[in-house]
Amino acid sequence: LTSTKRHACPHNGNKESVVAAYLIRRLLLVIPTLWAIITINFFIVQIAPGGPVDQAIAAIELGHTSGFTGGGGGDGLGHAKAGAGNIGDGQYRGSRGLDPEVIAEITKRYGFDKPLHERYFAMLWNYMRLDFGDSFAFDIWSSTLIIVGYAIPAFLFAILLIVLFAGGSYLDWFPLRGLVSSNFDTLSWYGKAIDYLWHITLPVLATVIGGFATLTMLTKNSFLDEIRKQYVVTARAKGLDEKKILYRHVFRNAMLLVIAGFPATFISMFFTGSLLIEVMFSLNGLGLLGYEATLQRDYPVMFGTLYIFTLIGLLLNIVSDITY
């Protein structure tokens, strides 16, 4: 037995070292593979016809001055900005008739006044710093948080909140389970309200984060689509203030899509993911009630919860239609 144990330990150690070496090799292969893909795409885009400079020139000649915005301080990098044709001679399709100074300014704005090799190495350096350029005007950190909130399901946020704030491993600020404390009946009305809010803070946060991220992405994309439309260019050409354009014109049109998508987001946020949240925080909610009624074939309760969910969804659709 002693001999077997002595031989088993080196064998397990060798297996772990083989797995670790394999993972290291695979991770190291990511670097040249990523470099090759980015390099090939960079040079393919460089020789492809058309590009942001050509599009900006065409937009100016057509009167769509918005095509000349959004690229300030560019370095000719990124998938949205790297596709210019023959840069060296400064001849762009559609540039005839424009002032050469305007063309030079556009070229500089998008970063194509620099040599090809300089743009390439600048691109690699910026990508190493996770700087992907200014093709799209948005805050990197807030957009990253929104995308993470959109991608991660609610129950994973619940686990994270429990570990961080409910005594899991770090802070013990909020209760782990239940809607009220054991001394709830002895509290004043003000104390009862505080105690109830204290108990539902983490469940509500875990439920709302995903839905909030969905609505935020929908709102952002809707506003970006509206800002690029012709009526915004016309309003700017008339000399209207940017705040008036944003709140009086863009806001109304952009919120139509958000209002139309709100009921579905609300229903999925509070009803679809409520079961796991209620189980994790030991809450006696409608989701858990309906699930247990389905398992026990308790038809009155099962159809009662279905009735409530359906009624709320239909009422939200009516409110959305009226607001729309």
Secondary structure, 3 states (H helix, E strand, C coil): CHHHHHHHHHHHHHHHHHHHHHHHHHHHHHHHHHHHHHHHHHHHHHHCCCCHHHHHHHHHHHCCHHHHCCCCCCCCCCCCCCCCCCCCCCCCCCCCCCCHHHHHHHHHHCCCCCCHHHHHHHHHHHHHCCCCCCCCCCCHHHHHHHHHHHHCCHHHHHHHHHHHHECCCCCECCCCCCCCCCCHHHCCHHHHHHHHHHHHHHHHHHHHHHHHHHHHHHHHHHHHHHHCCHHHHHHHHCCCCHHHHHHHHHHHHHHHHHHHHHHHHHHHHHHHCHHHHHHHCCCCCHHHHHHHHHHCCCHHHHHHHHHHHHHHHHHHHHHHHHHC
